[in-house]
Amino acid sequence: MDLPGLYRFNTQAVRDLAWVIGSPPLLQNSVQLNSIDFIENDFFLHQFLIFKNQLNRLDKNPSALNCFLEKNNTRLIGKYFERLVEFWLLHREDVKLIDSNIQINSGNKTLGEFDFIYKDLTSGQFIHLEVAGKFYLAQHNSSGWSNFIGPNGIDNLQSKLNKIQNSQIPLAENKTAKRVFKKLGITNNLISKVILKGYLFYNLKYFQNNNYAMPGSSEPSHLKGWWLRESDIELLDNFSAGKWKIIERKNWVSRIYNCKKEKIFDTKKLIFELKKYFSANRYPLLIAGLYQGNNNCLFEKSRGFIVSNSWPNDERKKV
């Protein structure tokens, strides 16, 4: 599939939904991750083709999607990703969504939560689905999972995998959880699956030379970007991209497709804006280099984080 085709929708939320459905995952199944069943790339490619007509209709009239998102808490990117997955599940013809965000409580203690439980209408099997949309920066040129750190400096790929493997998936075997399943009409065992999507960002000097170390068990086609520190922003002059956009956090998910050409900077102006920002702020900024397509719209060519000189040890915020 032509990956940029995922993003050629006029509505931001529709582009984001297309990304959730059709973009490649970060990891693939391997011996290293034998207790985690990641849904793999071929499935997403197939689902995008099935769902493409619905995406086209939504792009012409996105009210159903927009209303659904507005009714839910989508301020945080992780919650926004979950709600997009929920909308997709609700509109898939091959599954029936049973419930979402199912808390398992024992007395006053919350043991955990299931993102989704749905029934596969083809096989009749009940599926427990955990989902996450993540952005990780490779601090060093190393393939170790703990080397891939969130822009907030708090979480990393290793801790996320540990949580999935040791907490989220085993919860399905808990006796209290099984009583909750029975109330939902689920009597046979659940199959647990995981959707883990996002972007991995590699230090610019390794990224430009195509000499970066990908994490173990990574999906080769995972979405990639670069990062550099504020003290190195003059290196942006070396990019072929002459047009840039600072991506607001709420728009981090899918690639930029800008036909109105709003808030676009040339390289000199971008560097000025970045220096101004980091004179008073520490939190990373995500930027996109753009090119002009045949239809006179601007498309994202590459994206990268600009981080402070002290990242990942800055003030920490939840994304």
Secondary structure, 3 states (H helix, E strand, C coil): CCHHHHHCCCCHHHHHHHHHHHCCECECCCHHHCCCCECCHHHHHHHHHHHHHHHHHHHHCCHHHHHHHHCCCCCCHHHHHHHHHHHHHHCCCCEEEEEEEEEEEECCEEEEEEEEEEEECCCCCEEEEEEEEEEEEECCCCCCHHHEECCCCCCEHHHHHHHHHHHHCHHHHCHHHHHHHHHCCCCCCCEEEEEEEEEEEEEHHHHHCCCCCCCCCECCCCEEEEEEEHHHHHHHHHCCCCEEEEECHHHCCCCCEECCCCCCEEHHHHHHHHHHHHCCCCCCEEEEEEEECCCCCEEEEEEEEEECCCCCCCCCCCC
